């Protein structure tokens, strides 16, 4: 991996006040059962379309995070959110319910970490409270990227399962209590290693994850041993294996610290093959499991790297390979 | 990939191919054979049943229609995609697979209304089959006409 220029930002005053998660039924049956604030009984969420259900999940997560943080909606300066649907409609439509400024963002499944970086940077510039949110829905993503739900097809063993869920985080520029802080963030760059198989997104994203992690270690002169855990977004099992090979080749052994949000989201019996994918993976795990462990000081310093595959069905059908991006934040208890 | 060989942008695809889990062809073929066979056997049973009342040609048309109807119903109840998940071509190639390919997008896009949803998207999956089927049968018919088969 070539190293050109420093891509890591320092944040002095980005406090993670609160996180809120809305998880789908299958996700709440997975390994992290009971960690989520709100679990859906049906992925329709009492709406008549899956798109409306995803939108309602966003509304619910954003409201939930704000009220859990004991804030009023009027105290929020900005909402930074994105999802996987065309024109990021779920986040934008959910933002109709809020009165704060809204930035709609898209970096596929790296959207959540991207929102944390933007939010932290805005706090450095004088804003007081921002909400960062990202999510995805299996049924809406499947329709947009793949086949109709009821079509009987054989799935490739390298496929992942788009997770249903939304995670929202409230960041503030000050805190009365000791809360976890986002201290650094590394901007990802777009890397394309020529992977063509849209089922194999883990392989498409692994080089990008390696690039951002190595850049972070070089920029900050740290090493994997300085962190309790290093979570990647949704590389899946195969993508994680490839990442370990790639980072080892760059001289960083992260095998002791590395976990993948997507790969660990489901049990093997849930037949998701390589594990979960989607913007929901990192948003769900960070706002429930990781935030909880940071608060209890079970983790002192962690890295969260959101990985995104930036293709669309159109580019894939036209024979283009899959570019990928990885953003990273360092969170300190 | 040998442990000492470097992974580069150039050899990355080959490295991934070696690393990735492969589909089990024998297992897939076994299930395709079994499920495909069962579907055809059910079709044959219907032909025998209908031939009690109709002549052979009508009986086979009715049997096909029955299979299409059953597959459409199973698609609606969300059963057919579960069979297809392990049967693969065994449930795609018979006429029931065609029924599934038409009904599943119709269900999926029902929310966009009957014209822009169901009407426009119904043949999303089955469309290429129809287009290629018609094109190839025209070519074959022309060849037959020219060479007097």
Interface residues (C-beta under 8 A of the other chain):
Chain A: X48 X49 X51 X143 X147 X148 X149 X150 X151 X152 X153 X154 X155 X156 X157 X158 X193 X194 X195 X196 X200 X203 X207 X238 X241 X242 X245 X246 X249
Chain B: X6 X7 X9 X12 X13 X15 X16 X19 X20 X21 X22 X23 X28 X75 X76 X78 X80 X81 X82 X83 X84 X85 X86 X87 X88 X89 X91 X92 X97 X100 X101 X103 X104 X105 X107 X108 X109 X111 X124 X125
